[in-house]
Amino acid sequence: MNEKTIYTDTVKPEWTDYNGHLRDAFYMLIYSLATDAFMDRIGLDDTARRARNRSIFTLEAHINFLHEIKEGAKARVDAWVLGADAKRIHLYMEMFEGDNLQPISACEQMLLHVDTGSSPKSAPFDPDVANRINAMQDQRQQPRYAGRVIALPSASRESGAVRPA
Amino acid sequence: MNEKTIYTDTVKPEWTDYNGHLRDAFYMLIYSLATDAFMDRIGLDDTARRARNRSIFTLEAHINFLHEIKEGAKARVDAWVLGADAKRIHLYMEMFEGDNLQPISACEQMLLHVDTGSSPKSAPFDPDVANRINAMQDQRQQPRYAGRVIALPSASRESGAVRPA
């Protein structure tokens, strides 16, 4: 655990494949639950979302699967904000087994802030939320798996902070 | 349905959020089940995987969430192969509601062929499997959401077949 840890969980039997390993889609579920925890942290918990008619939609996600993890193992998600504008957050997460320092997976997501009123539409963050988002930005820490492109042969954005696996 | 349709499913209640919409991670589960169907189609069904000590691992995935879909709706996944080498497949999928022509989501994945013997390691496809993979390549059809990079402001690979959303 460290200040970046936003979520922990245990790999459930129903999340595994016939080998007893976490199925790819359930890495994404753990990240999805971690994103819920991220929303809580920036002041958009369920109560606030309902009271303010606000929500966060995932526009896009990129996942790297680095190592397997088995049923019953502890999973930990660390997260920080790579960037944000008035309505969007570029969130970066890494998943670890237990207290290990080498990630078993990484995920970046583009999140959109939405006004869920009668006609749902994108909306600027409220100032208190924007302040909490900014507090989770960390320019010092290099994202190990961000800005990646899926291609054969392996390609990546030239200008990005990319370290091919 | 068309020749590219590899999987259909119905949005289950336990896959939805409090609004009754499919949660982001369960788009990924539908793609994961579609990838199982893809494995069947290239001759790597469960029986063959066990008999040959072979499996397919997902190395990396990129998803675009374009539209919501509700509990009980029919989801359809079309797929084709964007590229392949001796051990890897660049698989592209789009998800549709019912028989609609506009996708509600897109997903590209990099898949690795693995020898699951005593010490698991990447391995070349057997010739019969390689032939089936090649038969699923389609250079004519332009992938609407491939080669994308997550970034603020929106960036994309300059040379790629990219149409920003």
Chai-1 contact restraints between the chains, C-beta under 6 A:
chainA,res_idxA,chainB,res_idxB,connection_type,confidence,min_distance_angstrom,max_distance_angstrom,comment,restraint_id
A,D24,B,S32,contact,1.0,0.0,6.0,A-B,restraint_1
A,D24,B,T58,contact,1.0,0.0,6.0,A-B,restraint_2
A,A25,B,M28,contact,1.0,0.0,6.0,A-B,restraint_3
A,A25,B,L29,contact,1.0,0.0,6.0,A-B,restraint_4
A,A25,B,S32,contact,1.0,0.0,6.0,A-B,restraint_5
A,M28,B,A25,contact,1.0,0.0,6.0,A-B,restraint_6
A,M28,B,M28,contact,1.0,0.0,6.0,A-B,restraint_7
A,L29,B,A25,contact,1.0,0.0,6.0,A-B,restraint_8
A,S32,B,D24,contact,1.0,0.0,6.0,A-B,restraint_9
A,S32,B,A25,contact,1.0,0.0,6.0,A-B,restraint_10
A,T58,B,D24,contact,1.0,0.0,6.0,A-B,restraint_11
A,T58,B,F65,contact,1.0,0.0,6.0,A-B,restraint_12
A,E60,B,N64,contact,1.0,0.0,6.0,A-B,restraint_13
A,E60,B,I150,contact,1.0,0.0,6.0,A-B,restraint_14
A,A61,B,I63,contact,1.0,0.0,6.0,A-B,restraint_15
A,H62,B,H62,contact,1.0,0.0,6.0,A-B,restraint_16
A,H62,B,I150,contact,1.0,0.0,6.0,A-B,restraint_17
A,I63,B,A61,contact,1.0,0.0,6.0,A-B,restraint_18
A,N64,B,E60,contact,1.0,0.0,6.0,A-B,restraint_19
A,F65,B,T58,contact,1.0,0.0,6.0,A-B,restraint_20
A,G83,B,L152,contact,1.0,0.0,6.0,A-B,restraint_21
A,D85,B,L152,contact,1.0,0.0,6.0,A-B,restraint_22
A,H90,B,L152,contact,1.0,0.0,6.0,A-B,restraint_23
A,E108,B,I150,contact,1.0,0.0,6.0,A-B,restraint_24
A,M110,B,I150,contact,1.0,0.0,6.0,A-B,restraint_25
A,G147,B,V149,contact,1.0,0.0,6.0,A-B,restraint_26
A,V149,B,G147,contact,1.0,0.0,6.0,A-B,restraint_27
A,V149,B,V149,contact,1.0,0.0,6.0,A-B,restraint_28
A,V149,B,R157,contact,1.0,0.0,6.0,A-B,restraint_29
A,I150,B,E60,contact,1.0,0.0,6.0,A-B,restraint_30
A,I150,B,H62,contact,1.0,0.0,6.0,A-B,restraint_31
A,I150,B,E108,contact,1.0,0.0,6.0,A-B,restraint_32
A,I150,B,M110,contact,1.0,0.0,6.0,A-B,restraint_33
A,L152,B,G83,contact,1.0,0.0,6.0,A-B,restraint_34
A,L152,B,D85,contact,1.0,0.0,6.0,A-B,restraint_35
A,L152,B,H90,contact,1.0,0.0,6.0,A-B,restraint_36
A,R157,B,V149,contact,1.0,0.0,6.0,A-B,restraint_37
